[in-house]
């Protein structure tokens, strides 16, 4: 299964880009906590590579999270590639609405870098980016001991530095996440799309025109100390 997802991820990357990639949206971490003391860990593979996630419910309404994203995509037929590493932390509020519905709101900050190369029709484009990112993500979901379904429209402000020049771009990234299994361990999947809102550039050249818009991943989700009503 991991091999299939890797092939799909590489195909998506090289089919949806013409210039060197400067931004890859990671899998959204949407905990949907049930109670204080709950610990969650997830591992995804997909369009953004390998995405590990952690989350912890500090209290009955406050949670924290840490997320990563790592990839090394290469083409077998060309010199195209995309390599990135990214990490972020976040804090948020969650509340239960009845026995099965959870509403949450998280925000956070991350740092990363991305290197890529693309052989377009008439030229070769390469990028070496240092980046930081702010995110805000409200979410609503329903869950029980056997599954979870949530909707998360994440808002991102992405700042990338290339050749000592910093460019900024904003995105809205609606995603749907599903989990199925048992209370402690579940299979999980996510599907979403990153829409560019606006960008700012100190020069006439906007290096943030090319990014991977798809968010698609599958993985395993582990929850400890979870006590859904």
C-alpha positions in Angstrom: 0.0 0.0 0.0 2.8 2.4 0.8 4.4 1.8 -2.6 1.1 2.5 -4.4 0.6 5.8 -2.4 4.2 6.8 -3.2 3.7 6.2 -6.9 0.5 8.2 -6.8 2.2 11.0 -4.9 5.1 11.2 -7.4 2.6 11.1 -10.4 0.5 13.9 -8.9 3.6 16.0 -8.3 5.0 15.7 -11.8 1.6 16.0 -13.6 0.4 19.1 -11.8 3.5 21.2 -11.9 5.4 23.0 -14.7 7.9 25.0 -12.7 9.9 24.2 -9.6 7.6 23.7 -6.6 7.8 26.3 -3.8 5.0 25.0 -1.5 3.5 21.6 -0.6 0.5 21.6 1.8 0.9 19.0 4.5 -1.8 16.7 5.9 -4.1 18.6 8.3 -4.0 17.4 12.0 -7.6 17.5 13.2 -7.7 15.7 16.6 -11.4 15.9 17.6 -10.5 15.3 21.2 -13.0 13.7 23.6 -11.4 14.4 27.0 -8.5 15.6 29.0 -5.4 13.5 28.9 -6.1 12.0 25.4 -3.0 11.4 23.4 -3.0 10.9 19.6 -0.4 9.9 17.1 -0.8 9.5 13.3 1.4 8.6 10.4 0.3 9.5 6.8 1.7 8.9 3.4 0.5 10.7 0.4 0.8 13.8 -1.8 3.0 15.6 0.7 5.2 12.6 1.4 5.5 11.2 4.9 3.5 13.2 7.5 3.8 12.3 11.2 1.4 13.9 13.7 1.1 14.2 17.5 -1.7 15.8 19.6 -2.4 16.0 23.4 -5.5 17.2 25.3 -4.0 19.4 28.1 -7.5 19.9 29.6 -11.1 19.3 28.8 -11.0 22.3 26.3 -7.3 23.0 25.4 -5.1 20.9 23.1 -1.6 21.1 21.6 -0.2 19.5 18.5 3.1 18.9 16.6 3.2 18.0 12.9 5.9 17.2 10.4 6.2 16.6 6.7 9.1 15.0 4.8 9.5 14.0 1.1 12.1 13.1 -1.5 10.3 12.7 -4.8 12.3 11.9 -7.9 11.5 11.2 -11.5 12.8 8.1 -13.2 12.8 9.6 -16.7 14.0 13.1 -16.0 16.1 15.1 -13.6 13.0 16.5 -11.9 12.8 16.2 -8.1 11.2 17.7 -5.0 12.6 17.5 -1.5 11.2 19.1 1.5 11.1 19.0 5.3 8.7 20.9 7.5 7.7 21.0 11.2 5.1 23.0 13.1 3.5 23.3 16.5 0.0 24.5 17.4 -2.4 25.1 20.2 -6.2 25.2 20.2 -9.6 25.0 21.8 -12.1 22.2 21.5 -15.6 21.6 22.9 -18.1 18.8 22.8 -21.6 19.5 21.5 -23.6 16.5 22.6 -22.2 13.0 22.7 -20.7 12.7 19.2 -20.0 16.2 17.8 -16.8 18.1 18.5 -15.9 21.7 17.4 -12.3 22.8 17.5 -10.1 25.8 16.6 -6.3 25.5 16.3 -3.6 27.9 15.3 0.2 27.5 15.0 3.5 28.2 13.4 6.0 26.2 11.4 9.4 26.2 9.7 10.7 24.3 6.7 12.7 24.2 3.5 12.1 22.9 0.0 14.3 22.1 -2.9 13.0 21.3 -6.3 13.8 21.1 -10.0 11.5 21.0 -13.0 12.5 20.6 -16.7 9.7 22.5 -18.5 9.2 22.6 -22.3 11.8 25.3 -23.0 13.7 25.9 -19.7 14.8 24.3 -16.4 13.6 25.8 -13.2 15.1 25.2 -9.8 14.2 26.4 -6.3 15.9 26.4 -2.9 13.4 27.8 -0.4 13.5 28.6 3.3 10.0 29.1 4.7 7.8 29.8 7.6 4.1 29.4 7.9 1.2 30.5 10.1 -2.1 28.6 10.1 -5.6 28.8 11.6 -8.0 25.9 11.3 -11.5 25.7 12.6 -13.1 22.2 12.3 -16.3 20.4 13.1 -16.6 16.6 13.3 -18.6 13.7 14.6 -17.1 10.6 16.1 -17.7 7.4 18.2 -15.6 4.4 19.2 -15.6 3.1 15.6 -14.9 6.1 13.5 -14.7 9.8 12.9 -15.5 12.3 10.1 -14.5 16.0 10.1 -14.4 19.0 7.9 -11.5 21.5 8.3 -11.1 24.7 6.3 -7.4 25.6 7.1 -6.2 29.2 6.4 -2.4 29.5 5.7 0.0 32.5 5.4 3.2 31.2 3.8 6.4 33.1 3.7 9.2 31.9 1.5 12.7 33.2 1.1 14.5 32.6 -2.2 17.8 34.4 -3.2 17.5 36.6 -0.1 14.1 37.8 -1.2 11.0 37.0 0.8 7.6 36.3 -0.8 4.3 35.8 0.9 1.2 33.9 -0.2 -2.1 33.0 1.5 -4.1 29.9 1.0 -7.5 28.4 2.0 -7.3 24.6 2.3 -10.6 22.8 2.9 -10.2 19.2 3.8 -12.3 16.2 4.8 -10.8 13.6 7.1 -12.2 10.1 7.9 -11.2 7.4 10.4 -12.5 3.9 10.8 -11.5 1.1 13.1 -11.7 0.8 16.9 -11.4 3.2 19.8 -7.6 3.0 20.1 -6.4 2.4 16.5 -8.0 3.4 13.2 -7.2 3.6 9.5 -7.4 7.2 8.4 -7.6 9.2 5.2 -7.8 12.8 4.1 -8.7 14.6 0.9 -8.5 18.3 0.3 -7.4 21.1 -2.0 -5.2 24.2 -1.6 -6.7 27.4 -3.1 -4.4 30.4 -3.6 -5.9 33.6 -2.3 -3.4 36.3 -2.8 0.4 36.9 -2.8 2.8 39.8 -2.2 6.2 40.1 -3.9 8.9 42.9 -3.6 9.8 42.3 -7.3 7.9 41.8 -10.5 8.7 38.1 -10.4 6.3 35.9 -8.3 8.2 32.7 -7.5 5.2 31.3 -5.6 3.0 30.6 -8.6 3.8 26.9 -8.6 2.7 24.6 -5.8 1.1 21.2 -5.3 -2.6 22.0 -4.7 -3.8 18.5 -3.8 -4.0 17.1 -0.3 -4.5 13.3 -0.4 -3.1 10.9 2.1 -3.9 7.7 4.0 -2.4 6.3 7.3 -2.8 4.9 10.8 -4.2 6.8 13.7 -3.6 5.8 17.4 -5.5 7.3 20.3 -4.7 6.6 24.0 -6.7 7.6 27.1 -9.7 8.3 24.9 -13.1 8.0 26.6 -15.9 9.0 24.1 -19.3 9.1 25.7 
